[in-house]
């Protein structure tokens, strides 16, 4: 029936390029989409009080929850090419936005996952957060923050499985998507339009089973090494 958990999707970061495309893709499927964002709702994922206030007003269940927040360049700090460029402030801000923020959203959003039946929670990460796949170096703060959020996802998935055995919680690498987030770096990598990236991610989510919970997938559905 309309409004039950089977056709409800929560998108956190719904005003960003990927988040907005995900919201549109779910809506095109007929889902009732609830979006939250900093620009649209004043949600600050780095502030737990803000996260608790916004998510505390929601009532579940949601069959899909996507956390599509994040930033590459924060307060003008570009990705570091060498460890000599690393500063405590830049690293701290990366952790606030890219690790602590999604962790706080998970803390307050997992109660919205149905206790029975299939549900999927996806957290946008990045391949550069993979320790095993790191062959280029650089980007210390961003890499480290994304590696941290991957561990949050892995650990939370273990806990979630105890009370919601059919739920799936995964980290997702969307590829290089043509948004303002990647504009300064898009000429170095093949890019996908946000709508295509959203379609690819939904295809990955559709193919997941509870056995996949706690894993890290790219937009092609291939596992990314930790």
C-alpha positions as CSV (number, residue, x, y, z in Angstrom):
1,X,0.0,0.0,0.0
2,X,1.3,3.6,-0.6
3,X,3.4,4.8,2.3
4,X,4.4,1.4,3.7
5,X,8.1,0.5,4.1
6,X,8.2,-1.2,0.7
7,X,8.0,2.0,-1.2
8,X,9.6,4.5,1.1
9,X,13.2,5.9,0.6
10,X,15.2,8.2,2.8
11,X,17.9,10.2,1.1
12,X,20.3,12.1,3.3
13,X,22.2,14.6,1.2
14,X,19.3,15.0,-1.2
15,X,20.4,18.3,-2.6
16,X,23.8,17.1,-3.8
17,X,24.4,15.9,-7.4
18,X,24.2,12.2,-6.5
19,X,21.7,12.6,-3.7
20,X,19.2,14.5,-5.9
21,X,19.6,12.0,-8.7
22,X,19.0,9.1,-6.3
23,X,15.9,10.8,-5.0
24,X,14.6,11.3,-8.6
25,X,15.4,7.7,-9.5
26,X,13.4,6.3,-6.5
27,X,10.5,8.7,-7.2
28,X,10.5,7.5,-10.8
29,X,9.9,4.0,-9.4
30,X,6.9,5.2,-7.5
31,X,8.6,5.3,-4.1
32,X,7.7,7.9,-1.5
33,X,11.0,9.8,-1.1
34,X,11.9,11.8,2.0
35,X,15.0,13.9,1.4
36,X,17.2,15.7,3.9
37,X,20.0,18.1,3.2
38,X,22.0,21.0,4.6
39,X,20.8,23.5,2.0
40,X,17.2,22.4,2.0
41,X,16.6,21.6,5.7
42,X,19.6,22.9,7.6
43,X,20.8,19.4,8.4
44,X,24.5,19.5,9.5
45,X,25.7,15.9,9.6
46,X,28.8,17.0,11.6
47,X,26.5,18.2,14.4
48,X,24.9,15.3,16.2
49,X,22.2,17.6,17.7
50,X,21.2,18.6,14.2
51,X,21.2,14.9,13.0
52,X,19.1,13.9,16.0
53,X,16.6,16.7,15.6
54,X,16.0,16.1,11.9
55,X,15.9,12.3,12.0
56,X,14.0,12.2,15.3
57,X,10.9,13.5,13.6
58,X,10.8,10.7,11.1
59,X,8.8,7.5,11.4
60,X,9.8,4.3,9.8
61,X,10.0,1.9,8.2
62,X,12.1,2.9,5.1
63,X,13.0,0.1,2.7
64,X,15.9,2.2,1.4
65,X,18.1,4.6,3.3
66,X,20.9,6.3,1.3
67,X,23.5,8.5,2.9
68,X,24.9,10.6,0.1
69,X,26.7,13.3,2.0
70,X,30.4,14.2,1.8
71,X,33.0,16.7,0.6
72,X,36.4,16.5,-1.1
73,X,37.6,20.1,-0.7
74,X,36.6,21.6,2.7
75,X,37.3,25.2,3.7
76,X,39.6,25.5,0.7
77,X,41.9,22.6,1.7
78,X,42.7,20.6,-1.5
79,X,43.7,16.9,-1.4
80,X,47.3,16.6,-0.2
81,X,49.9,15.5,-2.8
82,X,52.4,14.8,-0.1
83,X,52.4,14.2,3.7
84,X,54.3,17.5,4.0
85,X,51.0,19.3,3.2
86,X,49.0,17.5,5.9
87,X,47.5,19.7,8.6
88,X,45.5,18.8,11.7
89,X,42.7,21.1,10.8
90,X,42.3,19.7,7.3
91,X,42.3,16.1,8.6
92,X,39.9,17.0,11.4
93,X,37.4,18.6,9.0
94,X,37.6,15.6,6.7
95,X,36.7,13.3,9.5
96,X,33.9,15.5,10.7
97,X,32.2,15.5,7.3
98,X,33.1,12.2,5.7
99,X,33.4,9.8,8.7
100,X,31.7,11.3,11.8
101,X,28.8,12.7,9.8
102,X,27.7,9.4,8.2
103,X,28.3,7.6,11.5
104,X,25.9,10.0,13.3
105,X,23.3,9.6,10.6
106,X,23.6,5.8,10.9
107,X,23.3,6.1,14.7
108,X,20.0,7.9,14.4
109,X,18.6,6.3,11.2
110,X,19.0,2.6,11.8
111,X,15.9,2.6,14.0
112,X,14.0,3.4,10.8
113,X,15.0,0.1,9.2
114,X,12.2,-2.5,9.3
115,X,12.7,-5.4,11.7
116,X,11.3,-7.9,9.2
117,X,11.8,-8.1,5.5
118,X,14.5,-6.9,3.1
119,X,15.8,-3.3,3.5
120,X,19.0,-1.7,2.2
121,X,21.1,1.1,3.7
122,X,23.8,2.5,1.5
123,X,26.6,4.9,2.5
124,X,28.5,6.7,-0.2
125,X,32.2,6.1,0.2
126,X,35.0,6.2,-2.3
127,X,37.5,3.8,-3.8
128,X,40.3,5.9,-2.5
129,X,39.2,4.9,1.0
130,X,40.4,1.3,0.1
131,X,43.7,0.5,1.8
132,X,44.2,-2.6,-0.4
133,X,43.5,-0.7,-3.6
134,X,45.8,2.3,-2.8
135,X,48.6,2.2,-5.3
136,X,49.0,6.0,-5.9
137,X,49.3,7.6,-2.5
138,X,48.4,11.1,-1.7
139,X,45.0,12.5,-0.6
140,X,45.8,11.7,3.0
141,X,42.9,13.3,4.8
142,X,40.2,12.2,2.4
143,X,41.5,8.7,2.0
144,X,41.8,8.3,5.8
145,X,38.3,9.6,6.4
146,X,36.8,7.3,3.8
147,X,38.6,4.4,5.2
148,X,37.2,5.3,8.6
149,X,33.6,5.4,7.3
150,X,34.1,2.0,5.7
151,X,34.9,0.6,9.1
152,X,31.8,2.3,10.6
153,X,29.7,0.6,7.9
154,X,31.3,-2.8,8.4
155,X,30.9,-2.6,12.2
156,X,27.3,-1.2,12.1
157,X,26.3,-4.0,9.7
158,X,27.3,-6.6,12.2
159,X,25.2,-5.0,14.9
160,X,22.3,-4.4,12.6
161,X,22.2,-8.1,11.5
162,X,21.5,-9.1,15.1
163,X,18.0,-7.4,15.2
164,X,17.2,-7.1,11.5
165,X,18.6,-10.3,9.8
166,X,17.2,-9.4,6.3
167,X,18.6,-5.9,6.3
168,X,21.7,-5.0,4.2
169,X,24.1,-2.2,5.0
170,X,26.9,-1.5,2.5
171,X,29.5,1.1,1.5
172,X,29.2,2.3,-2.1
173,X,31.7,3.8,-4.5
174,X,29.7,5.7,-7.2
175,X,32.6,6.3,-9.6
176,X,33.6,9.8,-10.7
177,X,30.3,11.6,-11.1
178,X,30.0,14.9,-13.0
179,X,29.1,17.2,-10.1
180,X,30.5,20.2,-8.4
181,X,32.2,17.8,-6.0
182,X,34.5,16.5,-8.7
183,X,34.6,19.4,-11.1
184,X,38.3,20.2,-10.6
185,X,39.3,16.5,-11.1
186,X,36.9,15.3,-13.7
187,X,39.2,15.7,-16.6
188,X,41.6,13.1,-15.1
189,X,39.0,10.3,-14.9
190,X,36.0,9.0,-16.9
191,X,32.8,10.6,-15.5
192,X,29.2,9.6,-15.4
193,X,26.2,12.0,-15.3
194,X,24.4,11.9,-11.9
195,X,21.3,10.2,-13.4
196,X,23.5,7.4,-14.8
197,X,25.4,7.1,-11.5
198,X,22.1,6.8,-9.6
199,X,20.7,4.2,-12.0
200,X,24.0,2.2,-11.6
201,X,23.8,2.4,-7.8
202,X,20.1,1.3,-7.7
203,X,21.0,-1.6,-9.9
204,X,23.7,-2.6,-7.4
205,X,21.3,-2.2,-4.5
206,X,18.6,-4.3,-6.3
207,X,21.1,-7.2,-6.6
208,X,22.2,-7.4,-3.0
209,X,21.2,-10.1,-0.5
210,X,21.6,-10.2,3.3
211,X,24.8,-12.2,2.7
212,X,26.3,-9.0,1.2
213,X,25.8,-6.8,4.3
214,X,28.9,-5.1,5.6
215,X,30.6,-5.1,2.2
216,X,32.0,-2.4,-0.1
217,X,30.8,-2.3,-3.7
218,X,31.5,-0.1,-6.7
219,X,28.9,1.2,-9.2
220,X,29.3,-2.0,-11.3
221,X,28.5,-4.2,-8.4
222,X,32.1,-5.4,-8.0
223,X,33.5,-5.7,-4.5
224,X,36.1,-3.2,-3.5
225,X,38.9,-4.4,-1.3
226,X,39.1,-2.9,2.2
